[in-house]
Amino acid sequence: MENRENVKGFAARVAMWSARHRALAIIGWIAFVAATVMLSSLVPTEQANYALSGHGESGKADRIVEEAGFPAQPSGEMVLIQNRSGSDRVTAAEEVTQALSSVAEVGEVQPPIESADGRSTLITFDVAGDPETASERVGPALDAVAGIQAAHPELYIAEAGDASGDKLIGDELEAGLTRLSMLSIPVTLGILLVAFGAVVAALLPVLLAIMSVVAAIGLMAAASRFAPVVDETTHVMLLIGLAVGVDYCLFYIRRERDERRKGADPHRALAIAAQTSGRSIWISGLTVIVAMAGMFFTQDVTFVSFATGTILVVATAVLGSLTVLPALLSALGDRVDALKIPGLYRRNSKGRFWNGLLNVVLAKPLISALVAVAALGVIAAPALEMKTKGQRIQDVAHDAPVVQAFLAIGEAFPSKTTPARVVVEADSVKTPEFEAALDNFRNVAQNSGGKLVEPIDVEINPAGNVAVVAVGLTGNEEDAASIAALNLLRDDVVPDTFGQISGATALVTGNTAESVDYNERYEESLPYIFAFVLGLAFILLLVSFRSVVVALTGVVLNLISVAAAYGMLVFVFQYGHFEKQLDFVAAGAITNWMPLFLFVILFGLSMDYHVFVVSRIREGADRGLPIREAVREGIGQTAGVITSAAVVMVAVFGLFATLPLIATKELGVGLAAAVLLDATIIRAVLLPAVMTLLGRANWWLPRGLRWLPEIAHEPPAEPTPRPERDLTPVA
């Protein structure tokens, strides 16, 4: 292909180079994806070690324990025997002990212990073998306990523990992910078939998005050496990669097809798409990456893993959209519309509904803006009452027998499920001084008014210099009672007992302590994250559009979109609406990592639509159109593609709400609701109303910033206008 285009900008030049060297670009992309797959097989992905990644006092305590050389503990299980009537539990306890002892996969079975209220008996045992694979061997023990329960219907007999919990989570997630993988790609393809009305045009975005996700997962194996991977990262990469990858290709292909229909030759149509949509993809991708990078400020293993994974998947999606996609479009030409679907293929998509709405908005911009802001304010209002919590076992299949057993054990024996752990490090913990401090600790716990709960277990490492003292906390792990008990333990009990040992360090960890320390670190990092993301996004928009007003408007509109998503999240998952439909039980709070993650994800994704729409408006303004007409043309011409892109995102995100984890449900609902609101109320009503009201002020740039580079938004001039035409018929 001759180099007769007149394009400007990095994205356009890369695209046109790929079009001229399409064989090299296509083969190079395939080789790149294959190389990343090989890389992931040669370089094992390094999983995050939560014991070394905590925050505050609990993080220090966990690291001491991790480095103390405690022998590997087998996976522990517990059997609860509880009265439903006045039945005797002794016989059942004997049967449980005998049955478990006869199971080959079961290790040592401990003698039964009784709860403080006399209503419950607990039997603990180990699953023999490697604790990492214990979930594969816990089945026979679960079957044995279920058999004894069937023989004693007057009692409640149930098992829970590490292995049975892992088995439940693994089984539920595997079923959910299988369902997701079977639905996500067909649903996305179905939406694109409706949007394009042609099989080839619909297949291209799906194929490139899948290849981008595969490549990013392969790269994540190498990146895990610097950012260890948490379990949810791959799911998040699939979620973001599929949505972003499809959207980027959708923007590009629709613009190229539109220009062909207006009469442009294949070369010019591709040059215009490269100059406009390619540039929008480049800016949007950079903004998403900047937003994701904000998560690094948390220094938290989960956020760092999410940031790395999403940055990689967005970067590969941008790379594919700017290189191999133009090459494929150049090679296909009008054959991109091959295999047309009767009844779906249309010469033009007029977007009658959106254009009708746009006419109303432009006629009454002030009223439209006020109505939109009021509606979004109502939706966002619940966010003012947002509360957060850590992830818990009941967040997975809340009605599963293992979950119910775990909760019942926690109520009867709080020190056995989520105890606080006091980590004492000294020259030696096998001294009379330590024993005296331990006796004093037991006495204080007994007289704590129920805030500290016995039994108190002690474990000492082989070197004899670290002891872990486990004690139960009242409450349900994260409520006010638990936090009050933790504060008592940290502020008074530990300093007055183990803190009196000369040369000793005494720190408190455990689920409640980790949650408190996590929240403190989270709150400390928020100002830096917000400043980083908002500041760099503002700068990117400022440089891209050479307008302070456009940059500020973009930031504010995206913040409104995030606030509305927060409101929806609280309304559904904190208030407990749609529990039956979404199959969850509200816990009165949102998963603690969700608000920050949604902020960075949504801020980045919202920029896709904003850059794409405002670029089209700027094209009209650069041609001399009045702002009202530029807005009408820009939004009218992008209504169809924005609708299609939003439907794809909402569908993909909505499917994640079907996974069993409450966190993935929150993620799916939050993202789907935000994209829906962003593509409708914000982009179709609020944005055109605000830009119309601002008029020429939209493009205001202070004299001191006029050194910023000039960036052409309008496509290269057409040498000779051509009439609008149908694409060349293809099979």
BATI-814492 format. One record per residue (C-alpha): residue in three letters; x, y, z. Coordinates in steps of 0.1 Angstrom, whole numbers, padded with zeros to 4 digits, always signed. Layout:
// residues N
ALAXYZ;...
//
This chain:
// residues 731
MET+0000+0000+0000;GLU+0014+0034-0010;ASN+0022+0059+0017;ARG-0002+0085+0004;GLU-0020+0092+0036;ASN-0017+0125+0055;VAL-0020+0114+0091;LYS-0006+0128+0123;GLY+0001+0113+0157;PHE+0016+0081+0170;ALA-0014+0059+0169;ALA-0022+0068+0133;ARG+0014+0064+0121;VAL+0016+0030+0137;ALA-0017+0019+0122;MET-0007+0030+0087;TRP+0027+0013+0090;SER+0008-0019+0099;ALA-0015-0015+0069;ARG+0015-0011+0046;HIS+0032-0041+0061;ARG+0001-0061+0069;ALA+0017-0096+0065;LEU+0045-0087+0089;ALA+0020-0071+0114;ILE-0004-0101+0114;ILE+0024-0127+0117;GLY+0042-0106+0143;TRP+0010-0104+0164;ILE+0004-0142+0162;ALA+0041-0148+0171;PHE+0038-0124+0201;VAL+0008-0141+0215;ALA+0024-0176+0210;ALA+0056-0163+0227;THR+0036-0152+0257;VAL+0019-0186+0260;MET+0053-0203+0259;LEU+0067-0178+0284;SER+0039-0187+0309;SER+0047-0224+0305;LEU+0085-0218+0310;VAL+0081-0193+0339;PRO+0057-0205+0366;THR+0034-0178+0379;GLU+0044-0168+0414;GLN+0014-0167+0438;ALA+0011-0141+0465;ASN+0022-0151+0500;TYR-0003-0133+0523;ALA+0018-0141+0553;LEU+0044-0117+0540;SER+0021-0090+0526;GLY+0001-0077+0556;HIS+0000-0042+0570;GLY+0008-0026+0603;GLU+0012-0045+0635;SER-0005-0077+0621;GLY+0017-0077+0591;LYS+0048-0075+0613;ALA+0035-0104+0634;ASP+0027-0125+0604;ARG+0062-0120+0591;ILE+0077-0130+0624;VAL+0057-0163+0624;GLU+0066-0170+0587;GLU+0103-0166+0594;ALA+0102-0185+0628;GLY+0104-0220+0613;PHE+0072-0234+0626;PRO+0067-0269+0612;ALA+0041-0271+0584;GLN+0007-0276+0599;PRO-0016-0302+0584;SER-0050-0289+0573;GLY-0073-0288+0603;GLU-0110-0298+0603;MET-0136-0295+0630;VAL-0168-0314+0638;LEU-0195-0297+0658;ILE-0221-0317+0677;GLN-0249-0295+0691;ASN-0282-0302+0708;ARG-0314-0297+0689;SER-0333-0313+0718;GLY-0323-0327+0751;SER-0303-0355+0735;ASP-0270-0367+0749;ARG-0240-0358+0727;VAL-0215-0383+0743;THR-0225-0412+0722;ALA-0225-0392+0690;ALA-0190-0378+0699;GLU-0177-0414+0704;GLU-0191-0424+0670;VAL-0176-0394+0653;THR-0142-0401+0668;GLN-0144-0438+0658;ALA-0156-0431+0623;LEU-0129-0405+0616;SER-0102-0427+0631;SER-0111-0454+0605;VAL-0108-0430+0575;ALA-0074-0434+0558;GLU-0072-0397+0549;VAL-0076-0385+0585;GLY-0046-0379+0607;GLU-0048-0374+0645;VAL-0082-0370+0661;GLN-0083-0348+0692;PRO-0104-0356+0723;PRO-0138-0338+0724;ILE-0141-0304+0741;GLU-0173-0288+0754;SER-0184-0252+0749;ALA-0188-0227+0778;ASP-0226-0229+0776;GLY-0227-0267+0777;ARG-0247-0270+0745;SER-0219-0279+0720;THR-0191-0304+0716;LEU-0162-0299+0692;ILE-0139-0326+0678;THR-0109-0314+0658;PHE-0087-0335+0635;ASP-0061-0332+0607;VAL-0063-0342+0571;ALA-0032-0363+0564;GLY-0007-0352+0537;ASP+0001-0320+0520;PRO-0022-0292+0534;GLU-0021-0275+0499;THR-0040-0305+0484;ALA-0061-0315+0515;SER-0093-0303+0498;GLU-0089-0333+0474;ARG-0088-0358+0503;VAL-0114-0344+0527;GLY-0144-0360+0510;PRO-0144-0393+0529;ALA-0143-0374+0563;LEU-0173-0353+0552;ASP-0192-0384+0541;ALA-0185-0401+0575;VAL-0197-0371+0594;ALA-0228-0369+0572;GLY-0236-0405+0579;ILE-0235-0399+0617;GLN-0257-0369+0613;ALA-0283-0391+0594;ALA-0282-0415+0623;HIS-0288-0388+0649;PRO-0314-0364+0636;GLU-0320-0351+0671;LEU-0285-0336+0670;TYR-0268-0311+0647;ILE-0236-0327+0635;ALA-0215-0309+0608;GLU-0180-0305+0597;ALA-0160-0274+0586;GLY-0124-0263+0583;ASP-0096-0254+0560;ALA-0098-0284+0536;SER-0136-0285+0535;GLY-0138-0247+0530;ASP-0112-0249+0501;LYS-0132-0277+0486;LEU-0164-0257+0487;ILE-0148-0226+0472;GLY-0130-0246+0445;ASP-0162-0265+0435;GLU-0183-0234+0435;LEU-0158-0213+0416;GLU-0151-0240+0391;ALA-0188-0244+0383;GLY-0192-0206+0381;LEU-0162-0200+0359;THR-0173-0229+0336;ARG-0206-0213+0332;LEU-0190-0179+0326;SER-0166-0192+0300;MET-0195-0209+0282;LEU-0216-0177+0282;SER-0193-0147+0279;ILE-0179-0152+0244;PRO-0212-0164+0228;VAL-0230-0135+0244;THR-0204-0110+0233;LEU-0204-0124+0198;GLY-0242-0124+0196;ILE-0243-0087+0205;LEU-0217-0079+0179;LEU-0236-0099+0153;VAL-0266-0077+0160;ALA-0244-0045+0160;PHE-0226-0052+0127;GLY-0250-0075+0109;ALA-0220-0093+0094;VAL-0202-0124+0107;VAL-0166-0114+0099;ALA-0169-0079+0114;ALA-0184-0094+0146;LEU-0157-0121+0149;LEU-0127-0097+0146;PRO-0132-0079+0180;VAL-0139-0111+0199;LEU-0109-0129+0184;LEU-0085-0100+0191;ALA-0099-0095+0226;ILE-0094-0132+0235;MET-0058-0131+0221;SER-0051-0099+0241;VAL-0063-0116+0273;VAL-0042-0148+0265;ALA-0011-0127+0258;ALA-0016-0106+0290;ILE-0020-0137+0312;GLY+0013-0151+0296;LEU+0031-0118+0304;MET+0017-0119+0339;ALA+0037-0150+0346;ALA+0069-0130+0342;ALA+0055-0099+0359;SER+0046-0121+0390;ARG+0083-0120+0399;PHE+0078-0084+0408;ALA+0040-0085+0416;PRO+0029-0119+0430;VAL-0005-0129+0417;VAL-0036-0133+0439;ASP-0064-0157+0429;GLU-0088-0132+0416;THR-0064-0115+0392;THR-0070-0138+0362;HIS-0108-0133+0366;VAL-0104-0095+0366;MET-0081-0097+0336;LEU-0107-0117+0316;LEU-0134-0092+0327;ILE-0115-0061+0317;GLY-0097-0075+0287;LEU-0128-0089+0270;ALA-0147-0056+0276;VAL-0119-0032+0266;GLY-0106-0053+0237;VAL-0140-0056+0221;ASP-0148-0019+0226;TYR-0115-0007+0211;CYS-0120-0029+0180;LEU-0156-0018+0178;PHE-0147+0019+0177;TYR-0121+0013+0150;ILE-0142-0010+0127;ARG-0173+0011+0129;ARG-0154+0043+0119;GLU-0137+0026+0090;ARG-0170+0011+0077;ASP-0188+0045+0081;GLU-0161+0062+0060;ARG-0164+0036+0033;ARG-0201+0041+0032;LYS-0196+0079+0028;GLY-0176+0072-0004;ALA-0140+0071+0008;ASP-0117+0046-0009;PRO-0104+0017+0013;HIS-0071+0035+0019;ARG-0086+0068+0030;ALA-0113+0051+0051;LEU-0085+0033+0070;ALA-0065+0065+0073;ILE-0094+0084+0088;ALA-0101+0055+0113;ALA-0064+0055+0123;GLN-0064+0093+0127;THR-0096+0094+0148;SER-0106+0062+0164;GLY-0070+0050+0167;ARG-0060+0082+0185;SER-0090+0078+0208;ILE-0080+0042+0216;TRP-0044+0054+0223;ILE-0055+0081+0247;SER-0082+0060+0264;GLY-0057+0031+0269;LEU-0032+0055+0284;THR-0058+0069+0308;VAL-0069+0034+0319;ILE-0033+0024+0325;VAL-0027+0056+0345;ALA-0058+0049+0366;MET-0048+0013+0372;ALA-0013+0025+0382;GLY-0029+0044+0411;MET-0034+0011+0429;PHE+0004+0007+0434;PHE+0002+0034+0461;THR-0017+0010+0484;GLN+0014-0013+0486;ASP-0012-0040+0491;VAL-0006-0074+0474;THR-0041-0076+0461;PHE-0042-0042+0446;VAL-0007-0045+0432;SER-0016-0078+0415;PHE-0048-0062+0401;ALA-0029-0032+0389;THR-0003-0052+0371;GLY-0028-0076+0355;THR-0052-0049+0343;ILE-0023-0027+0330;LEU-0010-0057+0310;VAL-0043-0066+0295;VAL-0052-0031+0285;ALA-0018-0025+0270;THR-0020-0057+0249;ALA-0056-0047+0238;VAL-0043-0013+0227;LEU-0013-0029+0210;GLY-0035-0053+0190;SER-0060-0025+0181;LEU-0033-0002+0168;THR-0013-0028+0149;VAL-0029-0060+0138;LEU-0064-0046+0135;PRO-0055-0020+0108;ALA-0035-0047+0090;LEU-0065-0071+0090;LEU-0088-0043+0079;SER-0064-0034+0051;ALA-0062-0071+0040;LEU-0100-0076+0042;GLY-0112-0044+0026;ASP-0149-0045+0021;ARG-0148-0082+0029;VAL-0150-0071+0066;ASP-0187-0071+0059;ALA-0186-0107+0046;LEU-0214-0131+0055;LYS-0241-0105+0060;ILE-0270-0115+0082;PRO-0304-0109+0066;GLY-0325-0085+0086;LEU-0296-0073+0108;TYR-0272-0058+0082;ARG-0280-0021+0077;ARG-0264+0005+0055;ASN-0266+0031+0082;SER-0276+0032+0118;LYS-0295+0064+0124;GLY-0299+0060+0161;ARG-0333+0075+0160;PHE-0340+0071+0197;TRP-0307+0088+0208;ASN-0310+0115+0181;GLY-0346+0122+0193;LEU-0333+0125+0229;LEU-0304+0146+0217;ASN-0329+0171+0201;VAL-0347+0175+0234;VAL-0314+0180+0253;LEU-0300+0206+0229;ALA-0333+0224+0229;LYS-0334+0227+0267;PRO-0297+0222+0279;LEU-0300+0238+0313;ILE-0332+0218+0323;SER-0316+0186+0308;ALA-0284+0191+0329;LEU-0304+0198+0361;VAL-0326+0167+0356;ALA-0296+0145+0348;VAL-0276+0157+0378;ALA-0307+0153+0401;ALA-0312+0117+0388;LEU-0276+0108+0393;GLY-0276+0124+0427;VAL-0305+0102+0438;ILE-0287+0071+0425;ALA-0254+0081+0442;ALA-0270+0091+0475;PRO-0267+0057+0492;ALA-0229+0059+0488;LEU-0228+0083+0517;GLU-0236+0054+0540;MET-0211+0030+0526;LYS-0194+0006+0550;THR-0167-0020+0542;LYS-0158-0054+0554;GLY-0132-0081+0547;GLN-0140-0113+0527;ARG-0154-0141+0547;ILE-0164-0178+0543;GLN-0201-0169+0541;ASP-0194-0148+0510;VAL-0193-0181+0491;ALA-0225-0201+0489;HIS-0239-0187+0522;ASP-0264-0216+0525;ALA-0238-0244+0520;PRO-0236-0269+0550;VAL-0199-0262+0554;VAL-0205-0225+0557;GLN-0234-0230+0582;ALA-0212-0253+0602;PHE-0183-0228+0603;LEU-0206-0200+0615;ALA-0221-0223+0642;ILE-0186-0233+0654;GLY-0176-0196+0655;GLU-0205-0188+0678;ALA-0199-0218+0702;PHE-0161-0218+0701;PRO-0148-0183+0689;SER-0112-0191+0696;LYS-0113-0220+0671;THR-0124-0202+0640;THR-0111-0166+0639;PRO-0090-0162+0670;ALA-0067-0133+0677;ARG-0031-0144+0678;VAL-0005-0128+0701;VAL+0030-0133+0686;VAL+0057-0131+0713;GLU+0093-0129+0701;ALA+0122-0130+0727;ASP+0156-0146+0732;SER+0136-0175+0747;VAL+0100-0181+0754;LYS+0108-0212+0774;THR+0115-0193+0806;PRO+0097-0188+0839;GLU+0092-0152+0830;PHE+0072-0162+0799;GLU+0052-0187+0819;ALA+0043-0161+0845;ALA+0033-0137+0817;LEU+0011-0164+0802;ASP-0006-0172+0835;ASN-0012-0135+0840;PHE-0027-0134+0804;ARG-0050-0163+0812;ASN-0063-0146+0844;VAL-0069-0113+0826;ALA-0088-0131+0798;GLN-0110-0148+0823;ASN-0118-0115+0839;SER-0123-0095+0807;GLY-0161-0096+0809;GLY-0164-0120+0780;LYS-0144-0099+0756;LEU-0115-0124+0755;VAL-0127-0160+0751;GLU-0111-0192+0761;PRO-0097-0218+0755;ILE-0062-0202+0750;ASP-0038-0222+0729;VAL-0001-0218+0728;GLU+0024-0229+0701;ILE+0062-0225+0703;ASN+0086-0227+0674;PRO+0115-0253+0674;ALA+0140-0225+0681;GLY+0121-0216+0712;ASN+0122-0179+0705;VAL+0087-0173+0691;ALA+0054-0182+0708;VAL+0019-0178+0693;VAL-0009-0174+0718;ALA-0044-0178+0704;VAL-0074-0163+0722;GLY-0109-0158+0710;LEU-0125-0124+0706;THR-0162-0117+0712;GLY-0183-0106+0683;ASN-0184-0117+0647;GLU-0149-0108+0636;GLU-0155-0073+0622;ASP-0183-0058+0643;ALA-0179-0032+0670;ALA-0177-0058+0697;SER-0148-0076+0680;ILE-0129-0043+0674;ALA-0134-0033+0710;ALA-0120-0066+0722;LEU-0090-0062+0698;ASN-0084-0027+0712;LEU-0085-0041+0747;LEU-0060-0068+0738;ARG-0036-0045+0720;ASP-0038-0014+0742;ASP-0040-0030+0777;VAL-0038-0068+0780;VAL-0007-0075+0759;PRO+0014-0046+0772;ASP+0005-0055+0808;THR+0014-0092+0803;PHE+0038-0102+0775;GLY+0049-0066+0772;GLN+0066-0069+0806;ILE+0090-0096+0794;SER+0124-0081+0791;GLY+0136-0077+0755;ALA+0104-0092+0741;THR+0083-0080+0712;ALA+0046-0088+0715;LEU+0023-0081+0685;VAL-0013-0090+0678;THR-0026-0105+0645;GLY-0056-0125+0633;ASN-0085-0118+0611;THR-0099-0089+0631;ALA-0065-0073+0635;GLU-0056-0077+0598;SER-0089-0061+0588;VAL-0083-0031+0611;ASP-0047-0027+0599;TYR-0058-0031+0563;ASN-0084-0003+0566;GLU-0059+0020+0582;ARG-0034+0015+0553;TYR-0062+0018+0528;GLU-0074+0052+0542;GLU-0038+0065+0543;SER-0033+0057+0506;LEU-0065+0071+0493;PRO-0054+0108+0490;TYR-0023+0098+0471;ILE-0043+0075+0447;PHE-0070+0101+0440;ALA-0044+0129+0434;PHE-0024+0106+0411;VAL-0053+0093+0390;LEU-0072+0126+0388;GLY-0041+0147+0382;LEU-0027+0125+0354;ALA-0061+0120+0338;PHE-0065+0158+0337;ILE-0031+0163+0322;LEU-0038+0136+0295;LEU-0071+0152+0285;LEU-0055+0187+0286;VAL-0027+0177+0262;SER-0051+0157+0240;PHE-0077+0184+0236;ARG-0057+0216+0244;SER-0086+0227+0267;VAL-0087+0231+0304;VAL-0125+0230+0303;VAL-0127+0197+0284;ALA-0102+0182+0308;LEU-0120+0194+0339;THR-0154+0184+0325;GLY-0141+0149+0317;VAL-0127+0144+0353;VAL-0159+0157+0369;LEU-0183+0136+0347;ASN-0162+0105+0354;LEU-0163+0111+0392;ILE-0201+0114+0389;SER-0202+0081+0371;VAL-0181+0065+0399;ALA-0204+0080+0426;ALA-0235+0066+0409;ALA-0219+0032+0408;TYR-0211+0034+0445;GLY-0247+0043+0452;MET-0259+0013+0432;LEU-0235-0010+0450;VAL-0246+0001+0484;PHE-0283-0001+0474;VAL-0280-0037+0463;PHE-0253-0053+0485;GLN-0253-0033+0517;TYR-0291-0026+0519;GLY-0299-0061+0506;HIS-0320-0055+0475;PHE-0323-0082+0449;GLU-0308-0109+0472;LYS-0330-0136+0457;GLN-0322-0127+0421;LEU-0285-0124+0427;ASP-0283-0153+0452;PHE-0265-0136+0481;VAL-0272-0125+0517;ALA-0264-0089+0525;ALA-0237-0084+0552;GLY-0245-0047+0557;ALA-0212-0037+0541;ILE-0192-0038+0508;THR-0160-0059+0503;ASN-0132-0036+0515;TRP-0111-0036+0483;MET-0141-0029+0461;PRO-0146+0009+0463;LEU-0110+0017+0454;PHE-0108-0009+0426;LEU-0141+0003+0411;PHE-0128+0039+0412;VAL-0098+0032+0392;ILE-0115+0007+0368;LEU-0145+0030+0362;PHE-0125+0061+0359;GLY-0104+0044+0332;LEU-0133+0028+0314;SER-0155+0060+0314;MET-0126+0077+0296;ASP-0132+0054+0266;TYR-0166+0069+0259;HIS-0156+0104+0269;VAL-0125+0106+0246;PHE-0144+0089+0217;VAL-0174+0112+0219;VAL-0155+0145+0226;SER-0131+0137+0197;ARG-0160+0135+0173;ILE-0174+0168+0187;ARG-0139+0184+0183;GLU-0138+0172+0147;GLY-0169+0193+0140;ALA-0156+0223+0159;ASP-0123+0222+0140;ARG-0143+0223+0108;GLY-0160+0255+0120;LEU-0193+0242+0132;PRO-0211+0261+0160;ILE-0208+0242+0193;ARG-0245+0231+0192;GLU-0241+0216+0158;ALA-0208+0200+0166;VAL-0224+0184+0196;ARG-0253+0172+0176;GLU-0231+0157+0149;GLY-0205+0142+0173;ILE-0230+0125+0196;GLY-0254+0116+0168;GLN-0227+0099+0148;THR-0213+0080+0179;ALA-0247+0070+0194;GLY-0248+0036+0177;VAL-0213+0025+0185;ILE-0215+0038+0220;THR-0247+0018+0225;SER-0232-0013+0211;ALA-0200-0009+0232;ALA-0221-0003+0263;VAL-0242-0034+0257;VAL-0211-0055+0253;MET-0196-0042+0285;VAL-0229-0045+0305;ALA-0234-0081+0293;VAL-0198-0092+0301;PHE-0199-0075+0335;GLY-0234-0087+0342;LEU-0222-0123+0337;PHE-0197-0119+0365;ALA-0226-0112+0389;THR-0235-0149+0384;LEU-0202-0161+0401;PRO-0206-0174+0436;LEU-0183-0150+0454;ILE-0200-0119+0467;ALA-0170-0098+0456;THR-0174-0109+0420;LYS-0211-0101+0422;GLU-0203-0067+0435;LEU-0177-0062+0408;GLY-0201-0073+0380;VAL-0231-0053+0392;GLY-0210-0022+0400;LEU-0193-0021+0366;ALA-0225-0030+0347;ALA-0245-0003+0364;ALA-0218+0023+0360;VAL-0213+0016+0323;LEU-0251+0017+0317;LEU-0254+0050+0334;ASP-0223+0064+0318;ALA-0235+0055+0283;THR-0270+0069+0288;ILE-0275+0096+0313;ILE-0240+0110+0313;ARG-0229+0108+0277;ALA-0263+0112+0260;VAL-0278+0139+0283;LEU-0253+0155+0307;LEU-0223+0158+0284;PRO-0241+0174+0255;ALA-0261+0197+0278;VAL-0230+0209+0296;MET-0210+0214+0264;THR-0238+0233+0248;LEU-0242+0256+0278;LEU-0204+0262+0278;GLY-0203+0271+0241;ARG-0169+0284+0229;ALA-0156+0282+0265;ASN-0153+0244+0259;TRP-0120+0251+0241;TRP-0105+0276+0265;LEU-0068+0273+0270;PRO-0048+0299+0291;ARG-0022+0318+0272;GLY+0005+0303+0294;LEU-0004+0268+0281;ARG-0005+0275+0244;TRP+0029+0259+0240;LEU+0011+0225+0242;PRO+0014+0206+0209;GLU-0013+0210+0183;ILE-0032+0177+0178;ALA-0054+0173+0147;HIS-0088+0159+0156;GLU-0103+0162+0121;PRO-0095+0136+0095;PRO-0074+0144+0065;ALA-0092+0165+0039;GLU-0110+0147+0011;PRO-0095+0157-0023;THR-0129+0153-0041;PRO-0161+0146-0023;ARG-0178+0114-0032;PRO-0215+0104-0028;GLU-0225+0081+0000;ARG-0224+0045-0012;ASP-0231+0009-0003;LEU-0201-0013+0004;THR-0190-0036-0023;PRO-0212-0067-0022;VAL-0194-0097-0008;ALA-0204-0133-0001;
//
